[in-house]
Amino acid sequence: MKLSMFLKSCLLLSFIFLPLANTKEFSFDGIKKILKKDSITPQQAKKIQKLFFKLDNKAVPTIIEIMKSDKYPDKNRWLATLTLARVMGEKSLPFIKKFLRHPNWMMRLSALKVMRMFKDQSSNQDVEKMLFDKSLLVRVEALEMINSLKNKKSAKSVWKMMYDKKNYQKFSKSKVVPTEVISRILKTIKTLEYRKAKPALVKLQNEKKFSSLSSEIQNTINAL
C-alpha cells in the first residue's frame, strides 16, 4: 500500500516538473494539490521552490494564495513566504510584513525572518511589539533581529523583556526559573550597550530569587 502511494506521488511530481517551455502541460493546480498535503518531503519542497524561482513573477499569485489560505499546512505556507521573498526581493516586504499580525505564530515568525534577511529597519516599532508575542519562538526571532541589526532605539523594549513572566518557566516572589531567552536578552543588552539597565541589573543580582542568573548578570554589568 505504501509503495503504491509512493509511486502515485512520483507520477504526480513527474507531471508537474515537465519542461517549463511546454506551458500547456504545466499545472499550478498540481503544485497546489501537493502543497495541501502535510507529508511532502524536503526534496519535493526544494523542487517546488526551484520551479517557482524559474517562473518568477508568474508564480506570485499562486504563492500568495498559498500564504493566505489555511487550507495549506503551516510549514508549506512558511515555504511560500520565504519563496515569495526570494522571487520578489525587497519588493515583497510591504505584503509580507502584514503577516506580523497573523493569528498563526508560524506566519508571524516567517515574516520576521524575511525582514531580518533583508535587514529591514523601517518597522522597528512593529518588531518591538513582537518581543512580547505569545510565541517564544517569535519573541526570540524579534530579539535576534534587533541584536543583529544593533538597533539601539529598541534597547528599552528589550530590557522590559527581563520582567515579562512569559520568558520564565517559573516566576514567583521567592524563585525564578528562566527560559533560554533570558540569556539572549542579556546578550542583546550588551550588544546595544544599554547602560541605563546597569543599576537595575545590580539590584536584580542582589535578589535571592535571581541567584541562578548571578554570573550572567555580572558579565552583563561588566560589559556595560
PyRosetta script that sets phi, psi and omega in degrees:
from pyrosetta import init, pose_from_sequence

init()
pose = pose_from_sequence("MKLSMFLKSCLLLSFIFLPLANTKEFSFDGIKKILKKDSITPQQAKKIQKLFFKLDNKAVPTIIEIMKSDKYPDKNRWLATLTLARVMGEKSLPFIKKFLRHPNWMMRLSALKVMRMFKDQSSNQDVEKMLFDKSLLVRVEALEMINSLKNKKSAKSVWKMMYDKKNYQKFSKSKVVPTEVISRILKTIKTLEYRKAKPALVKLQNEKKFSSLSSEIQNTINAL")
pose.set_psi(1, -45.2)
pose.set_omega(1, -179.7)
pose.set_phi(2, -64.6)
pose.set_psi(2, -38.9)
pose.set_omega(2, 179.1)
pose.set_phi(3, -63.4)
pose.set_psi(3, -40.5)
pose.set_omega(3, 179.3)
pose.set_phi(4, -61.8)
pose.set_psi(4, -44.0)
pose.set_omega(4, 179.0)
pose.set_phi(5, -63.8)
pose.set_psi(5, -38.3)
pose.set_omega(5, 179.2)
pose.set_phi(6, -63.8)
pose.set_psi(6, -43.0)
pose.set_omega(6, -179.9)
pose.set_phi(7, -64.6)
pose.set_psi(7, -38.5)
pose.set_omega(7, 177.6)
pose.set_phi(8, -63.7)
pose.set_psi(8, -40.3)
pose.set_omega(8, 179.4)
pose.set_phi(9, -63.8)
pose.set_psi(9, -42.8)
pose.set_omega(9, 179.3)
pose.set_phi(10, -63.8)
pose.set_psi(10, -40.5)
pose.set_omega(10, 179.3)
pose.set_phi(11, -63.2)
pose.set_psi(11, -42.6)
pose.set_omega(11, 179.9)
pose.set_phi(12, -64.6)
pose.set_psi(12, -42.6)
pose.set_omega(12, 178.9)
pose.set_phi(13, -65.6)
pose.set_psi(13, -39.2)
pose.set_omega(13, 179.9)
pose.set_phi(14, -64.2)
pose.set_psi(14, -30.3)
pose.set_omega(14, 177.3)
pose.set_phi(15, -71.4)
pose.set_psi(15, -43.2)
pose.set_omega(15, -176.7)
pose.set_phi(16, -67.1)
pose.set_psi(16, -38.6)
pose.set_omega(16, -172.8)
pose.set_phi(17, -98.1)
pose.set_psi(17, 35.4)
pose.set_omega(17, 170.4)
pose.set_phi(18, -67.1)
pose.set_psi(18, 159.2)
pose.set_omega(18, -179.8)
pose.set_phi(19, -49.5)
pose.set_psi(19, 133.7)
pose.set_omega(19, -175.7)
pose.set_phi(20, -65.3)
pose.set_psi(20, -22.6)
pose.set_omega(20, -179.4)
pose.set_phi(21, -61.9)
pose.set_psi(21, -29.7)
pose.set_omega(21, -179.8)
pose.set_phi(22, -88.9)
pose.set_psi(22, 76.8)
pose.set_omega(22, -172.5)
pose.set_phi(23, -65.3)
pose.set_psi(23, -24.1)
pose.set_omega(23, -179.4)
pose.set_phi(24, -66.0)
pose.set_psi(24, -28.3)
pose.set_omega(24, -176.5)
pose.set_phi(25, -94.9)
pose.set_psi(25, -8.8)
pose.set_omega(25, 179.8)
pose.set_phi(26, -82.0)
pose.set_psi(26, 144.6)
pose.set_omega(26, -175.7)
pose.set_phi(27, -139.5)
pose.set_psi(27, 114.0)
pose.set_omega(27, 172.1)
pose.set_phi(28, -66.5)
pose.set_psi(28, -34.2)
pose.set_omega(28, 179.2)
pose.set_phi(29, -61.0)
pose.set_psi(29, -34.9)
pose.set_omega(29, 178.5)
pose.set_phi(30, -65.1)
pose.set_psi(30, -42.2)
pose.set_omega(30, 177.7)
pose.set_phi(31, -63.2)
pose.set_psi(31, -45.2)
pose.set_omega(31, -178.3)
pose.set_phi(32, -63.2)
pose.set_psi(32, -34.3)
pose.set_omega(32, 178.9)
pose.set_phi(33, -63.5)
pose.set_psi(33, -41.5)
pose.set_omega(33, 178.7)
pose.set_phi(34, -67.4)
pose.set_psi(34, -43.3)
pose.set_omega(34, -175.6)
pose.set_phi(35, -71.3)
pose.set_psi(35, -11.8)
pose.set_omega(35, 174.9)
pose.set_phi(36, -79.5)
pose.set_psi(36, -10.2)
pose.set_omega(36, 178.4)
pose.set_phi(37, -87.6)
pose.set_psi(37, 147.2)
pose.set_omega(37, -179.0)
pose.set_phi(38, -89.3)
pose.set_psi(38, -3.7)
pose.set_omega(38, -169.7)
pose.set_phi(39, -112.6)
pose.set_psi(39, 21.6)
pose.set_omega(39, 179.5)
pose.set_phi(40, -69.8)
pose.set_psi(40, 146.1)
pose.set_omega(40, -177.8)
pose.set_phi(41, -84.9)
pose.set_psi(41, 162.7)
pose.set_omega(41, 176.1)
pose.set_phi(42, -58.0)
pose.set_psi(42, -33.1)
pose.set_omega(42, 179.7)
pose.set_phi(43, -67.1)
pose.set_psi(43, -41.4)
pose.set_omega(43, 177.7)
pose.set_phi(44, -64.1)
pose.set_psi(44, -44.0)
pose.set_omega(44, 179.9)
pose.set_phi(45, -60.6)
pose.set_psi(45, -41.5)
pose.set_omega(45, -179.3)
pose.set_phi(46, -64.6)
pose.set_psi(46, -40.8)
pose.set_omega(46, 179.5)
pose.set_phi(47, -65.8)
pose.set_psi(47, -42.2)
pose.set_omega(47, 179.7)
pose.set_phi(48, -64.5)
pose.set_psi(48, -43.4)
pose.set_omega(48, 179.4)
pose.set_phi(49, -62.8)
pose.set_psi(49, -41.9)
pose.set_omega(49, 179.4)
pose.set_phi(50, -62.7)
pose.set_psi(50, -39.2)
pose.set_omega(50, 178.8)
pose.set_phi(51, -65.4)
pose.set_psi(51, -42.7)
pose.set_omega(51, 177.2)
pose.set_phi(52, -60.0)
pose.set_psi(52, -39.2)
pose.set_omega(52, 179.5)
pose.set_phi(53, -62.0)
pose.set_psi(53, -41.6)
pose.set_omega(53, -179.3)
pose.set_phi(54, -67.1)
pose.set_psi(54, -36.9)
pose.set_omega(54, -179.4)
pose.set_phi(55, -74.7)
pose.set_psi(55, -20.8)
pose.set_omega(55, 175.9)
pose.set_phi(56, 56.1)
pose.set_psi(56, -128.4)
pose.set_omega(56, -173.8)
pose.set_phi(57, -63.6)
pose.set_psi(57, -23.0)
pose.set_omega(57, 178.8)
pose.set_phi(58, -64.5)
pose.set_psi(58, -25.0)
pose.set_omega(58, -178.1)
pose.set_phi(59, -85.6)
pose.set_psi(59, -14.1)
pose.set_omega(59, -172.5)
pose.set_phi(60, -56.0)
pose.set_psi(60, -48.9)
pose.set_omega(60, -179.9)
pose.set_phi(61, -57.4)
pose.set_psi(61, -39.7)
pose.set_omega(61, 179.1)
pose.set_phi(62, -68.7)
pose.set_psi(62, -42.6)
pose.set_omega(62, 178.9)
pose.set_phi(63, -60.1)
pose.set_psi(63, -45.0)
pose.set_omega(63, -179.8)
pose.set_phi(64, -64.0)
pose.set_psi(64, -39.5)
pose.set_omega(64, 178.2)
pose.set_phi(65, -59.9)
pose.set_psi(65, -41.8)
pose.set_omega(65, 179.8)
pose.set_phi(66, -65.9)
pose.set_psi(66, -42.7)
pose.set_omega(66, 179.4)
pose.set_phi(67, -59.9)
pose.set_psi(67, -40.3)
pose.set_omega(67, -171.7)
pose.set_phi(68, -85.2)
pose.set_psi(68, -16.4)
pose.set_omega(68, -173.5)
pose.set_phi(69, -99.5)
pose.set_psi(69, 131.2)
pose.set_omega(69, 177.0)
pose.set_phi(70, -82.4)
pose.set_psi(70, 9.2)
pose.set_omega(70, 174.7)
pose.set_phi(71, -76.0)
pose.set_psi(71, -15.1)
pose.set_omega(71, -178.6)
pose.set_phi(72, -102.8)
pose.set_psi(72, 144.0)
pose.set_omega(72, 177.4)
pose.set_phi(73, -58.9)
pose.set_psi(73, 150.7)
pose.set_omega(73, -177.3)
pose.set_phi(74, -53.3)
pose.set_psi(74, -44.3)
pose.set_omega(74, -174.9)
pose.set_phi(75, -66.3)
pose.set_psi(75, -28.7)
pose.set_omega(75, 179.1)
pose.set_phi(76, -79.2)
pose.set_psi(76, -30.1)
pose.set_omega(76, 174.1)
pose.set_phi(77, -70.8)
pose.set_psi(77, -35.2)
pose.set_omega(77, 174.2)
pose.set_phi(78, -59.9)
pose.set_psi(78, -48.2)
pose.set_omega(78, 178.8)
pose.set_phi(79, -57.9)
pose.set_psi(79, -42.5)
pose.set_omega(79, -179.6)
pose.set_phi(80, -63.4)
pose.set_psi(80, -40.4)
pose.set_omega(80, -179.6)
pose.set_phi(81, -62.3)
pose.set_psi(81, -47.6)
pose.set_omega(81, -179.6)
pose.set_phi(82, -67.7)
pose.set_psi(82, -33.0)
pose.set_omega(82, 178.1)
pose.set_phi(83, -67.7)
pose.set_psi(83, -41.9)
pose.set_omega(83, 178.3)
pose.set_phi(84, -59.9)
pose.set_psi(84, -40.3)
pose.set_omega(84, 178.7)
pose.set_phi(85, -63.1)
pose.set_psi(85, -37.8)
pose.set_omega(85, 178.9)
pose.set_phi(86, -71.5)
pose.set_psi(86, -37.7)
pose.set_omega(86, -177.0)
pose.set_phi(87, -73.2)
pose.set_psi(87, -44.9)
pose.set_omega(87, -174.0)
pose.set_phi(88, -97.8)
pose.set_psi(88, -14.9)
pose.set_omega(88, -177.4)
pose.set_phi(89, 68.6)
pose.set_psi(89, -148.9)
pose.set_omega(89, -176.5)
pose.set_phi(90, -64.5)
pose.set_psi(90, -18.2)
pose.set_omega(90, 177.5)
pose.set_phi(91, -63.7)
pose.set_psi(91, -19.0)
pose.set_omega(91, -179.2)
pose.set_phi(92, -78.9)
pose.set_psi(92, -16.1)
pose.set_omega(92, -172.4)
pose.set_phi(93, -57.3)
pose.set_psi(93, -48.1)
pose.set_omega(93, -178.7)
pose.set_phi(94, -55.5)
pose.set_psi(94, -38.2)
pose.set_omega(94, 179.3)
pose.set_phi(95, -75.3)
pose.set_psi(95, -47.6)
pose.set_omega(95, -176.4)
pose.set_phi(96, -63.2)
pose.set_psi(96, -35.0)
pose.set_omega(96, -178.9)
pose.set_phi(97, -65.1)
pose.set_psi(97, -19.9)
pose.set_omega(97, 176.1)
pose.set_phi(98, -62.9)
pose.set_psi(98, -24.6)
pose.set_omega(98, -177.8)
pose.set_phi(99, -78.3)
pose.set_psi(99, -2.4)
pose.set_omega(99, 172.9)
pose.set_phi(100, -63.3)
pose.set_psi(100, -22.2)
pose.set_omega(100, -179.7)
pose.set_phi(101, -102.9)
pose.set_psi(101, 11.2)
pose.set_omega(101, -177.4)
pose.set_phi(102, -71.6)
pose.set_psi(102, 142.2)
pose.set_omega(102, 179.9)
pose.set_phi(103, -65.9)
pose.set_psi(103, -22.1)
pose.set_omega(103, -179.9)
pose.set_phi(104, -85.9)
pose.set_psi(104, 120.4)
pose.set_omega(104, -176.0)
pose.set_phi(105, -60.6)
pose.set_psi(105, -32.4)
pose.set_omega(105, -178.1)
pose.set_phi(106, -68.4)
pose.set_psi(106, -33.0)
pose.set_omega(106, 177.3)
pose.set_phi(107, -72.4)
pose.set_psi(107, -36.5)
pose.set_omega(107, 175.6)
pose.set_phi(108, -63.7)
pose.set_psi(108, -41.7)
pose.set_omega(108, -179.8)
pose.set_phi(109, -64.8)
pose.set_psi(109, -43.1)
pose.set_omega(109, -179.3)
pose.set_phi(110, -65.0)
pose.set_psi(110, -36.2)
pose.set_omega(110, 177.8)
pose.set_phi(111, -62.9)
pose.set_psi(111, -43.6)
pose.set_omega(111, 178.6)
pose.set_phi(112, -63.6)
pose.set_psi(112, -40.5)
pose.set_omega(112, -179.8)
pose.set_phi(113, -62.8)
pose.set_psi(113, -39.6)
pose.set_omega(113, 178.0)
pose.set_phi(114, -65.8)
pose.set_psi(114, -42.5)
pose.set_omega(114, 178.9)
pose.set_phi(115, -61.1)
pose.set_psi(115, -40.4)
pose.set_omega(115, 179.0)
pose.set_phi(116, -69.5)
pose.set_psi(116, -36.2)
pose.set_omega(116, 179.3)
pose.set_phi(117, -59.9)
pose.set_psi(117, -38.7)
pose.set_omega(117, -179.7)
pose.set_phi(118, -93.3)
pose.set_psi(118, 5.6)
pose.set_omega(118, 179.2)
pose.set_phi(119, 52.8)
pose.set_psi(119, 44.0)
pose.set_omega(119, -177.2)
pose.set_phi(120, -76.6)
pose.set_psi(120, 125.5)
pose.set_omega(120, 179.2)
pose.set_phi(121, -120.5)
pose.set_psi(121, 19.2)
pose.set_omega(121, -177.6)
pose.set_phi(122, -87.0)
pose.set_psi(122, -6.6)
pose.set_omega(122, -176.9)
pose.set_phi(123, -130.7)
pose.set_psi(123, 46.0)
pose.set_omega(123, -175.6)
pose.set_phi(124, -57.4)
pose.set_psi(124, -40.1)
pose.set_omega(124, -178.4)
pose.set_phi(125, -64.7)
pose.set_psi(125, -38.0)
pose.set_omega(125, 177.9)
pose.set_phi(126, -65.6)
pose.set_psi(126, -40.7)
pose.set_omega(126, 179.6)
pose.set_phi(127, -65.4)
pose.set_psi(127, -40.0)
pose.set_omega(127, 178.4)
pose.set_phi(128, -60.3)
pose.set_psi(128, -38.1)
pose.set_omega(128, 177.8)
pose.set_phi(129, -62.6)
pose.set_psi(129, -33.4)
pose.set_omega(129, -178.9)
pose.set_phi(130, -70.9)
pose.set_psi(130, -14.5)
pose.set_omega(130, 175.3)
pose.set_phi(131, -65.2)
pose.set_psi(131, -15.9)
pose.set_omega(131, -177.8)
pose.set_phi(132, -118.6)
pose.set_psi(132, 23.0)
pose.set_omega(132, 179.3)
pose.set_phi(133, -64.2)
pose.set_psi(133, 157.0)
pose.set_omega(133, 177.9)
pose.set_phi(134, -65.0)
pose.set_psi(134, -31.0)
pose.set_omega(134, -177.5)
pose.set_phi(135, -87.5)
pose.set_psi(135, 128.1)
pose.set_omega(135, 177.6)
pose.set_phi(136, -60.6)
pose.set_psi(136, -41.0)
pose.set_omega(136, -178.6)
pose.set_phi(137, -64.2)
pose.set_psi(137, -37.0)
pose.set_omega(137, 177.8)
pose.set_phi(138, -67.5)
pose.set_psi(138, -42.5)
pose.set_omega(138, 178.8)
pose.set_phi(139, -61.5)
pose.set_psi(139, -42.6)
pose.set_omega(139, 179.9)
pose.set_phi(140, -64.0)
pose.set_psi(140, -41.8)
pose.set_omega(140, -179.6)
pose.set_phi(141, -64.9)
pose.set_psi(141, -41.2)
pose.set_omega(141, 177.6)
pose.set_phi(142, -62.6)
pose.set_psi(142, -40.1)
pose.set_omega(142, 179.1)
pose.set_phi(143, -65.4)
pose.set_psi(143, -43.5)
pose.set_omega(143, 179.5)
pose.set_phi(144, -64.1)
pose.set_psi(144, -35.4)
pose.set_omega(144, 178.6)
pose.set_phi(145, -64.8)
pose.set_psi(145, -46.4)
pose.set_omega(145, 179.6)
pose.set_phi(146, -63.7)
pose.set_psi(146, -40.0)
pose.set_omega(146, -179.8)
pose.set_phi(147, -66.3)
pose.set_psi(147, -45.4)
pose.set_omega(147, -176.9)
pose.set_phi(148, -68.6)
pose.set_psi(148, -32.7)
pose.set_omega(148, 179.5)
pose.set_phi(149, -89.0)
pose.set_psi(149, -4.7)
pose.set_omega(149, -179.9)
pose.set_phi(150, 51.4)
pose.set_psi(150, 48.0)
pose.set_omega(150, -176.8)
pose.set_phi(151, -82.8)
pose.set_psi(151, 92.4)
pose.set_omega(151, -175.7)
pose.set_phi(152, -66.3)
pose.set_psi(152, -22.4)
pose.set_omega(152, 179.3)
pose.set_phi(153, -65.5)
pose.set_psi(153, -21.1)
pose.set_omega(153, -178.4)
pose.set_phi(154, -95.4)
pose.set_psi(154, 3.6)
pose.set_omega(154, -174.5)
pose.set_phi(155, -58.6)
pose.set_psi(155, -41.3)
pose.set_omega(155, -178.5)
pose.set_phi(156, -62.0)
pose.set_psi(156, -40.8)
pose.set_omega(156, 179.0)
pose.set_phi(157, -67.8)
pose.set_psi(157, -38.3)
pose.set_omega(157, 177.0)
pose.set_phi(158, -61.3)
pose.set_psi(158, -43.0)
pose.set_omega(158, -179.6)
pose.set_phi(159, -62.0)
pose.set_psi(159, -36.6)
pose.set_omega(159, 179.6)
pose.set_phi(160, -61.8)
pose.set_psi(160, -23.1)
pose.set_omega(160, 179.1)
pose.set_phi(161, -63.6)
pose.set_psi(161, -26.1)
pose.set_omega(161, 179.4)
pose.set_phi(162, -61.7)
pose.set_psi(162, -23.8)
pose.set_omega(162, -177.0)
pose.set_phi(163, -106.4)
pose.set_psi(163, 6.7)
pose.set_omega(163, 178.9)
pose.set_phi(164, -85.9)
pose.set_psi(164, 114.8)
pose.set_omega(164, -175.1)
pose.set_phi(165, -62.5)
pose.set_psi(165, -20.7)
pose.set_omega(165, 178.9)
pose.set_phi(166, -65.2)
pose.set_psi(166, -19.4)
pose.set_omega(166, -178.1)
pose.set_phi(167, -90.9)
pose.set_psi(167, 12.0)
pose.set_omega(167, 178.9)
pose.set_phi(168, -129.0)
pose.set_psi(168, 142.5)
pose.set_omega(168, 173.6)
pose.set_phi(169, -70.0)
pose.set_psi(169, -32.6)
pose.set_omega(169, 177.0)
pose.set_phi(170, -147.1)
pose.set_psi(170, 137.2)
pose.set_omega(170, 178.9)
pose.set_phi(171, -143.7)
pose.set_psi(171, 101.3)
pose.set_omega(171, -179.9)
pose.set_phi(172, -129.6)
pose.set_psi(172, -179.8)
pose.set_omega(172, -179.7)
pose.set_phi(173, -66.8)
pose.set_psi(173, -26.0)
pose.set_omega(173, -175.2)
pose.set_phi(174, -106.1)
pose.set_psi(174, -19.0)
pose.set_omega(174, -174.2)
pose.set_phi(175, -154.8)
pose.set_psi(175, 141.6)
pose.set_omega(175, 171.7)
pose.set_phi(176, -125.0)
pose.set_psi(176, 139.6)
pose.set_omega(176, 175.2)
pose.set_phi(177, -121.7)
pose.set_psi(177, 103.8)
pose.set_omega(177, -174.2)
pose.set_phi(178, -76.2)
pose.set_psi(178, 156.1)
pose.set_omega(178, 168.0)
pose.set_phi(179, -90.8)
pose.set_psi(179, 176.0)
pose.set_omega(179, -178.3)
pose.set_phi(180, -63.0)
pose.set_psi(180, -23.7)
pose.set_omega(180, -175.7)
pose.set_phi(181, -64.8)
pose.set_psi(181, -25.5)
pose.set_omega(181, 179.7)
pose.set_phi(182, -62.1)
pose.set_psi(182, -40.6)
pose.set_omega(182, 177.4)
pose.set_phi(183, -62.8)
pose.set_psi(183, -36.9)
pose.set_omega(183, 178.9)
pose.set_phi(184, -68.9)
pose.set_psi(184, -35.3)
pose.set_omega(184, 178.2)
pose.set_phi(185, -63.6)
pose.set_psi(185, -48.3)
pose.set_omega(185, 179.7)
pose.set_phi(186, -62.2)
pose.set_psi(186, -37.6)
pose.set_omega(186, 177.2)
pose.set_phi(187, -62.7)
pose.set_psi(187, -42.0)
pose.set_omega(187, -178.8)
pose.set_phi(188, -69.5)
pose.set_psi(188, -36.4)
pose.set_omega(188, 176.5)
pose.set_phi(189, -58.3)
pose.set_psi(189, -39.4)
pose.set_omega(189, 177.8)
pose.set_phi(190, -68.8)
pose.set_psi(190, -43.4)
pose.set_omega(190, 179.7)
pose.set_phi(191, -59.6)
pose.set_psi(191, -41.4)
pose.set_omega(191, -177.0)
pose.set_phi(192, -84.3)
pose.set_psi(192, -4.0)
pose.set_omega(192, 178.9)
pose.set_phi(193, 52.7)
pose.set_psi(193, 49.3)
pose.set_omega(193, -177.2)
pose.set_phi(194, -85.7)
pose.set_psi(194, 83.9)
pose.set_omega(194, -174.3)
pose.set_phi(195, -69.7)
pose.set_psi(195, -19.7)
pose.set_omega(195, 178.7)
pose.set_phi(196, -64.0)
pose.set_psi(196, -18.6)
pose.set_omega(196, -179.5)
pose.set_phi(197, -82.0)
pose.set_psi(197, -12.9)
pose.set_omega(197, -173.1)
pose.set_phi(198, -57.7)
pose.set_psi(198, -49.1)
pose.set_omega(198, 179.4)
pose.set_phi(199, -60.5)
pose.set_psi(199, -39.2)
pose.set_omega(199, -179.8)
pose.set_phi(200, -68.4)
pose.set_psi(200, -35.1)
pose.set_omega(200, 177.8)
pose.set_phi(201, -65.6)
pose.set_psi(201, -39.7)
pose.set_omega(201, 177.2)
pose.set_phi(202, -61.2)
pose.set_psi(202, -41.1)
pose.set_omega(202, 179.6)
pose.set_phi(203, -65.7)
pose.set_psi(203, -43.1)
pose.set_omega(203, 178.7)
pose.set_phi(204, -62.8)
pose.set_psi(204, -39.8)
pose.set_omega(204, -178.9)
pose.set_phi(205, -62.9)
pose.set_psi(205, -29.4)
pose.set_omega(205, -179.9)
pose.set_phi(206, -84.2)
pose.set_psi(206, -7.2)
pose.set_omega(206, 177.4)
pose.set_phi(207, -86.7)
pose.set_psi(207, 128.4)
pose.set_omega(207, -175.7)
pose.set_phi(208, -58.4)
pose.set_psi(208, -37.4)
pose.set_omega(208, -175.5)
pose.set_phi(209, -67.2)
pose.set_psi(209, -17.5)
pose.set_omega(209, 178.2)
pose.set_phi(210, -99.3)
pose.set_psi(210, 17.7)
pose.set_omega(210, -176.2)
pose.set_phi(211, -59.8)
pose.set_psi(211, -32.1)
pose.set_omega(211, -179.2)
pose.set_phi(212, -67.3)
pose.set_psi(212, -17.5)
pose.set_omega(212, -179.2)
pose.set_phi(213, -104.8)
pose.set_psi(213, 5.7)
pose.set_omega(213, -172.3)
pose.set_phi(214, -53.2)
pose.set_psi(214, -48.1)
pose.set_omega(214, -176.5)
pose.set_phi(215, -67.5)
pose.set_psi(215, -40.0)
pose.set_omega(215, 179.1)
pose.set_phi(216, -67.0)
pose.set_psi(216, -39.9)
pose.set_omega(216, 177.5)
pose.set_phi(217, -63.6)
pose.set_psi(217, -41.8)
pose.set_omega(217, 179.9)
pose.set_phi(218, -63.3)
pose.set_psi(218, -42.0)
pose.set_omega(218, 178.0)
pose.set_phi(219, -61.1)
pose.set_psi(219, -37.2)
pose.set_omega(219, 178.8)
pose.set_phi(220, -68.8)
pose.set_psi(220, -43.7)
pose.set_omega(220, 178.6)
pose.set_phi(221, -59.1)
pose.set_psi(221, -44.1)
pose.set_omega(221, -179.3)
pose.set_phi(222, -63.3)
pose.set_psi(222, -29.8)
pose.set_omega(222, -176.3)
pose.set_phi(223, -82.7)
pose.set_psi(223, -15.2)
pose.set_omega(223, -176.8)
pose.set_phi(224, -91.0)
pose.dump_pdb("model.pdb")
